[in-house]
Amino acid sequence: MVLRSDWSQRNCSMARGLDILGDPWSMLVLREVFFGNGRFDAMKSRLAVADSVLTRRLAGLVESGLLAKKAYDDGGRTRQEYVLTPTGEDALPILNAVVMWAEKHLPAPSDQAHMYVIHSGCGQRTSSADTCTGCGERLTAANTSWHSLTRTDAPVQLATAA
């Protein structure tokens, strides 16, 4: 995905990874697809992003193998939605790590802006990006959700990762 300098052929693994995952819009698009929100119009609405920006990011994530297009019927009209590939699912720990890092180091704009990673298998909040610290199970798109903590300290589910 060429949005700036092409780092895809660099010797450094971090540079090659950032070539794909270093763009904030791409990370937010992946978040939406992990939430089960893989349709263009729904992503556009939730992200408040321009068509051209979303189109470029989706194309880049498909080209990079993180997302795939899947046909669905929209009232007699066939349309495409985006789904995670196994490569895309492997990005979950990166998204989890960003959430955990931000919760630890960046001030939230309100009491309701906190987000936590929950392992739905045991229901515990985890402090690891890839393994549940409550039960030791590996975190996957199918068993991970992100929750917000409200002012009343009652957890509110934001989304299940897939």
N, C-alpha and C positions, 0 to 999 in steps of 0.2 A: 504494500500500500504506500504509494509515494505521495506524501503530504508535505514533505520537507526533504532533507538529504536522505538518500537511500543507504541504509545501514545493513541491508539484508545479506550482504556478502562479506561483512566484517569478520575478522578472526575472533572477536570478543563475543561470547554467548550473550552477555547482557545487552550489547548493542543490537544484536540480531533480534532478541526478544523485545526490546524497546521499539524496534522498527515497526512491530505490529501492535504491541500493547501500551506503548508510550503516549498515545494520543488520548486525552480525556474523553472525547466523544466516543471513541471506540470502546473504552472501558464502561461507559454508561450504557452503550448499546448492548454490550455483553451482560451487564446487570439486568437490563430489561428482559433479555431472552432467558436468563436464569430465572427471572420472576415468572416466566411463562407468557411473556408479552412479546411475541415474535411477529406480530403483524405491523406493517409499515405505518398505517394511520394511528394505531394505538401508541406505537413508540414515538411518533412525531408529536402526538398530543402530550404524552407524559414528559417527554424531554424538552418540549418547546423549542424544537430545532428546525432549521430550514430544510426543505425537501432536498436541496442539493447537498447539504452537509450529511444528512442521514443516508442518502443514496450512495455517496462516496464511501462512507464508513462501512455500510453493509456490503458493498461490492468488495472492499478491501478485506473484510473479515471472511467473506466467502472465498475469495481468491487465496487467502492465507490458510484456509482449511479449518477455521474455527467455527464457522456457521455453514449450513447447507440450506437450500431452498426446498420447501415441501409444498406441493399443491394442495389447495383446499377449495371447497365449493362455497361460494358466497351468494346463495340464492340464484343458482343457475349460471353464475359466472365463475370460472376457475381463476383463482388468484394464488399468490405465493405468500407463504409465511416463512420465517427464519427459525431454524432449530439448531441446537448445539450438536456439533460432531464430537466424537471422543476427544479430539484435540481441544475443542472448545471447553468441554467439561473439565479437562485438566487445568484450565485457567481458574477454576473456583478457588483454590487456595490463595491465588494472587489477589482476587477480589476480597476474600475474607481478610487477608493480611492488611489490605488498604483500610478496610473498615476498622479493624482492631488498632492499627497505628493511629488513625485519625481520632478514635475515641480516647486513646491514651494521651495524645500530644496536642490536639487542636481543640480550642474552646468551641462548644456547641452554641449556636445562636439562640436556642431556647431550651427549656426543660424537656420538650418533646422531640428534640433533634438527635437523641441518642439512638444508636443502632447496635444491636448485638447479634452474634452468630449463635444459633441454637441448633443442636443436633436433635432432630425430630425422633430419632430412634429411642433415645432415653429421656428426651425433653430438657436436657441440661444446656446451659449457656457454656460455651467453650472459650478458652483463652488460647487455643492453638488454631492455626489457619487450615490445617489438613487432617487433624485427628481430634476426636472428641476427648477433652480432658476429663470428662465425667466417666466415660465407659471404655475409652481406648479405641473405639471403632473409627475407621477411615471416613472422613467427610466426603460426601458425593453430592451431585446435583439433586439426587432423589431423596437424600436424607438430611438436607440442610435447609434452614430457613433463617431469615433475618427478621429480628423483632425490634420494636421501639419500646423504650421504657417511658411511660407517661408520668405526669406530675404525681399521680396517686400510686406510683410504683407498680401498677398493674401492667403486665406485658401485653403488648398489642402486636399481633403478627403483621408484618409488612408484606411478606411474600415467602413462598416456598420456592426454593431454587429451581425446581423443575417439575 
